[in-house]
């Protein structure tokens, strides 16, 4: 019986083959450089340098100039229906509006992240492994960002979420050379194992030293000392997250990369050399964090890669990590530093940023705002996040930039009800104000119905005749209130101290103002 190739794969193969065809033509013509024949997106650049992509994953944009296929597939909660989300034009950005229309009135998860390379190494949701249960897909709307001036969605992982291709094609095995990068975030991380992207075991299990070759990004310090608080770019080579051949960080000046958008890069010749790099995905160049011999312990030289692809978990499905993913590729062969630098320049040109902001100071979707207290004696205090908690602080024109950023929020359509609002952190994309045990916190959106309800607030005229009061969506008799400089949802009278009727109407009334950090 002859297997039938899906039309989607045929279309993608034709579209993504453009850079490879240009490379072959250039070689046959004896051209010393084929960069003019190829495009300028990451996989075009790597192909021109002789290290073509064998995997190219992104929820935000095409990674080949010629690519015009699907980026990812969403699954609708209400009826289980599926929808591919593609690009607006060849080589362009994701058609996020198609997702919004398909998922309107319900929720969606990302079911598959498609491989744009001719290898078709698509990433479905990862099954159970020896160290963790089966995963869920990431919520499709949890991480709205701007890329190329358009609103698109990143992938926000919040634990027990991951993707895996266990029979990948063309990915390095048994000491072959490869490179990889991902664009991630330094604001949505933790110290759990393991937020990885790259080469992993075929069986979802730890099969020994050198059987993985994946970028890791987080605050888990496997080999002390790790300098600063991270997050660090590290190499997950199995049985260790390596910052050097011996494991620990080698430079006390590298304390981590906490920018909202980070390029993290790993390359490995599979024999006696690996290197890690990182940089701000919005500006500047890459910095080499390590370049030298493979780990000194046995089993890493040569490497023993198996050629599977993992995203969001460890090789054995250790899936307690959180993280963000916007794009990433894997190459055949060791990329040159010049190619890495050109790819970083392209990433910077994307202009990753917070999504869809409109003119500030209103409650319209995408508006950047600050929320000022109206209570007498507290009218210079604003809601801000501090170590994940919502508090009020005095903020003024002379305040540090950190205070201004922490006190700025982006209004989003209510995560549980579009007629209400949710407040996304200005400097922690994908994190929202939510209540937990009546206290307001800044937390990453995990896609659950409970989170969506806890993070949705319905505006009403200010209870003291000023500004706006915000009723909790799932506790409608409770409103956002400041009490002793901490922020709660509070009722007008009750057993908790913050439910006191004294000054309640003042404390739940907020002036919606222009943001301290536009």
N, C-alpha and C positions, 0 to 999 in steps of 0.2 A: 504494500500500500504506500502510495507517495504522499508524504506530508505536504500540506498546503501552507505556504507562507502568508501570514496575515498582510493585507494591503497596507496597514499602518507601517509594518516593518519594511516593505518594499519602498514605500514613499520616503521613509526616514533614511534608508540606505542611499537612495539616489541623492537626497538633499544634502546629507552630511558627507558625501564622498567628494564634494567639490574641492576641498583643500588637498585631499590625497591625490586626486587627478592632476591638479596643478603642480604638485610636487614631482610626480612622475614625469610630466611633460618637461619640466625644468631640467630634470636630471638627464633625460634623453637628448635635450638640446644642448647639453654641455654648459648650461648656465651656472656661473659661480654662485649665484644667489637666486632663490626662488621666492623671496619675500614679497616681491611685487606681484607675483602670480597668485599668491595666497591672500586670504583675508586678514583681518586685524584683530579678530577675537581670539580668546585663549587657545582653542584647539587649532585654529589656523596658524597661530604663532608657533606652537609646539611642532606641528607638522612641518612647517618650513625649516625648523631647526633639526629635523630628522628624528624626532621623538613624538610620534603621533599619539593622540589620545586613544585609549582603549576603553575609557569610560568618561562620560561627561554628564553630570547631573546638576540640575538647577530648577528651582521653582520660580525664579525671577526673570530669566532671560535665556536667549539662545547663546551657545558657546562656540558655534561655527557661524560664519557670515552667511552661509547658504542654508542654514537649518530653518525649516518652516513646519516642523512637526509638533507633536504634543510634548509638553514639559512634564506634566504629572496628571494623575487621575484622582478625582474626588469621589467619595461615596456618600450619598445622602442618607441621613439618619431616618427620615420619615418613611421611606419606602425601599431603601437599599439600592436605589438607582445609581448608575455610574456615569461620569462625564469626564472626558479628556479636556484639559486646559492647555491650549497651545499658545503660540506667539501671535502678536498682531500683524507681523510681517516677517519675511525672511531675515534672520539675524537680529530680530528685535526682542521686545519685552513681552512678558506674560499678559495674556488677555484676562486680567483679574475680574473685569466686569462680567465675563461669561460665568465665572465661579459665583459671583455675587447673585446673579440672576438664578442660577441653578439651585443655589442653597438658600434662597430667600424664604423666610418663614420657618426654617428648620436649621439644622447644623450639618456640617460635613467634616469628614476626615480625609487626609491624603492617603489614598489606598496604594498607589504606585508612584514612584519617581522614575521617569523614563530616562534611559541612556540615549543621548543624542548621537553617540558615535556609531559607526557601522557595525559595532560588535553587539548591539542590543542588550547590554548588560543592565537591564531594568532592575529596579530595587522594589520588590514587594515587601509587605510587612513581615518582620522576622518571626520565625516560630520559636518555640521553647528551646532552651539549651541546657547544658549541664549546670549552669549557675543562675538561671533565671527562667521564669515562666514566659509563655508566649506574650508578645508585645501587642500594643495597640498602635494605630496610625496617629500621627499628630493632628490636632485640630486645624482645619484648613484656614481658618480666619484669625488665628491667634497672634500672628506677627505681621501686621500690615506695615510696609516700609515703602520708601520711594526709591526707584531705580530708573535712570534715564528720564527723570522728571515725571514718571508715572507711578501710580500706586500699584504695588504688587504684593505678594505674600511670601514671606520666608517660612521656614519650617521650625517650629518651636517645640523642643523635646522637654518633657517634664517628668521623666522617670517612667520605666516600663513602656517606652516607646522606642522602636527601632526598625530598621530595614536591612534586608540581606539578600544577596544573590549568591547562591551556593554552588553554581555551576557556571562561573563567568568564563568568557571567551577572551583570550589574548592577554590576560592579566599575568604578571610575572609569577613564575614558579621556580623553586629549587635554585635560588641564587641568581636569577636574572635581574637585570637592572630595571629600575622604575623610578618615577617621580609622581608627586601628587600635591595638590593644594586644596584648601577649602576656605571660603569666606564664612566666618562665624562671628560670634559676639563675645566681648569680654565682660558684658554686664549680666549675662544669664548663664551662670556656671555654678558648679558645686564640687565637693571633694569626694564624690562617689565614682566608682568605676562603671563605665569608662566611655566618655564621649569621644568616639573614634570615627574616622573616615579613612577607608583604605583597604589593604589586602588582609584577609583573614582566613581562618580554616574553612575547609569544605564542610566538615561536620561541625555543628555548633558546640564546640568543646575546646578546651585547652589541650593541644596536642604537643606542646613542648617549646623550648627555646627556639627562636628564629622562625616560627611558623606563622607569625604575623608581621606586617610591615605597614602600619597605619599611623596617621596623624592623630595625636591625642591633644585635646585642649580642655583644660579645667584646672582646678586647684588641688587635685590629689597629688601629694608628694610621695612617690614610691621610694625614692632613694634620697635620704637626707645628706647634706642640707639642700633645701630649695629656698632660694633667697626671695625675701619679700612675701607677699600674700598671693601672688599669681593674678590671673591664670597664666599658665606657661604653655608654650608649644613644646610637645614632647613626642618621642617616637615610641609607640606601643609595638614592641617587637616580640611580644608574648613573655609572660612572667616578668614584666617590668615596664615602667614608663621611663624612658631614658632621655636625659638631657645631655649625656656624654657617654663615652665608652665605658666608664665606670659607674654611670648612673646619675650621680648628683649634678646640679648646676655647677658650672666652672667659673662663672663670673658673678660677683656680688652685685654688680650693677644691673643685672637682668632680674628684675623683681616682678615681671609679668607684664601682660598687655591687656589693660582694662578698658580699651576703647569700645564704643558701641559696635563697631564693625572692624574686624581683624582679618587679615590674610595670614593663614598659617600654612606652612609648606614643609614637606619632607621629601628627601630624595635619597636613594640608596643604590649603590652599584651591585649589591647582593653578595659581595665578596669581602671587601676590606674597608669600606668607606660608607658613611652616611652623613647627612647634613640636615639641620633644621633652620628655618628662617621664619620671621614674622614681620608684620608691618601694619600700619593703619590703613585699612581698605579705602579710606576717603582721601588720603593725602600722603605724599612722601614715598620713600623707597623701602625696600625690604632690608632687614638687618639679619645677618647670619648669627644664630645663637650657638651653633656647634657645627663643626666640619672636621671630621677625623675618622679614626678607626672604628670598626664595628665593636660592640660590647666585648669586653675581655673574657666574660664567662663563656663556657663551652656552648656550642650549638648556634652561634650567631655568625660565624665566619667559616664557611659560607652560610648565607641565609637559607632557610628551608620553606619559603613561602608556598602557600597552597593555591592561591589564585581566586579565592572567594572575595566578595566585596561586602563590607559592613558599613553601616551608618547609624550612629547613635548609641551603640553598645560596645562591650568588649567581645573578644572572639568567642568566649564561652557563653555569651549573652548575659554577662554581668550588666544589669540594666537599671542601676540606681542613679545614673548620671542625668543631668539636665544640660541643655545647650541649644544653640541656634545654628541653622544651616541655610545658606542662601545659594551657594554654588560650589562645585568642586569638580576636579578632573583627575584622572590617573593616566600616566603615559607609559608607553613601551620604550625602554631605554632611559638613560640618565640625562635629564634636561641640562642644558648649559645655563650658566648664571645669566648670560645675556637674554636667553629666552624667558627665564624667570622674571627678570627685570621688566621685559616688555609686557609680560602678562600682568604684572603689578600695575604698570602704567595704564593698561586697559581697564583693570578693575577700578582704579581711582577715577577714570573717566566716566564710570557708571553713575557716580554721585549718590551712593547709598546714603539714605537718611530716613528720618522719621516720616511717616506716610502722610500724604494728603492734607497738609495744613492750609487753612484758609486764613482770611484776615482775623487777627486775634481779638480776644476780649468778648466773644459771644459764645453761646451754647450751640452753635451750629456745628455739624459734623466736620471734624478736621481743624477746628479753631484751637489755637494755643491760648491758654488762659492761666491766670493765677487766682486763687480763692482767698479773699481777705475777710477776716472776722469783722463783724460790725458791733460787737459788744463794747460798751464804753470802757476805755482803758486797755483794750486789746486790738484796737483798730489798725495797728501797724503789724499785726501778726498774720501770717499766711500758712495755709496747709502745705506741709512739705513732707517728704519721706526722709527718714534718718535711721540707718541700719535696718531698713525694711519696715519700720513702724511709721505710721502717720502721726505727726505732731504739728504744733504750730510754733513758728519762730518769727521773730522780728526780722524783716527783710527790707532793705533800703537800697538806694542807688550805690552806696559804698560797700555793700555786702560782698563777700567773696563770690566768685563765679559758681562755686559748688552750691552755695546756699540758693542762688538764683535758679540754677538748673533744677535743684531738688524741689523748689517751690513752683515749678511750671509743669503744666499738664496739657494733654491733647484730648479734646472732647471727641468721643467716638459714639456712634449709634449704640444704644444700650445692648449689651451682649445677650440679655435675656428678652428684651422688648425694645424694638427699634423706635418707639415713641418716647423712650426715656434715654438716659445717657450713661456712659461709662467714662472713666478718667484714666487715660494711659500716661505713664511716666514719660516726661520729656527726655530724660537722659538714660532711661532703661527701657528701650523699645520692647514691646510685648509684655511689660509688667503693668498691672492695673491696680487701682485702689479696690480692695474688697474688704468686707467685714468678716471677722472670725471671732466667735465668742464676744460679739458686740464691738470689738475694737477694730479700727481700720488699719490695714496693712498694705504694703506694696508687695505684690506677688505676681509671678509669671502666670499667664493664662494657660490653664491646663485642659481646656475644652470641655470640662464636665458641666453638667447642668447646674450643679451646686455652685461652682465658681461663677458661672454666667449670672446666676441670680444674685449671688453675694456681691457682685461687682456692678450691679445695675441700680441706678438711682433716678427717681422721677422728680423733675423740677416743679416747684410750686412757688407762688409769690412768697416773699420773705415773711415769716411769722411775726416779726416785729415791725413790719411795714417797710423794711429796707431789703433790697437785693433779692436773693433767691434762697429758698430752703429745698433740701434734697431728701425726699422720702426713700427709704430702702425699698427696693422692689419686692422683696419677699417678707419684709416686716414693715408694712406700710404705715404703722403708727410710730415708727422710729425714724429719726432724721439725723443726718450728719451733724454732729455737735462737737465743739471743743470744750474740754473740761480739764482744768489743771494742765493746760497745754498739750493734752493728749486728745486724739480724735476718736470718737465713738459713733455708733448709731444709738440714739437715746430717745426714750419716750418722755412725755410730759408728766413726770411722776412715776415712781416705781421703787423697787427694792434696791436697785443699784445706786451707788453714789452719783454716777453720771446721769441718772434719770431725775435728779432733783428738779423741782419746778422753779426754783430760784434762777432767774436769768435765762430760763430755757428758751424763750422766744428769741432773745438776743443771740444766744449761743448757737442756735440752729440757722441763723440768717447770715448769708454770705454775699459779699460783693464780688461779682464776676468781673475781673479786671484784665487788662492787657498783661501778657506774660512777662515775668522778669527775664526769662530766656526765650526770645522769639524763636 
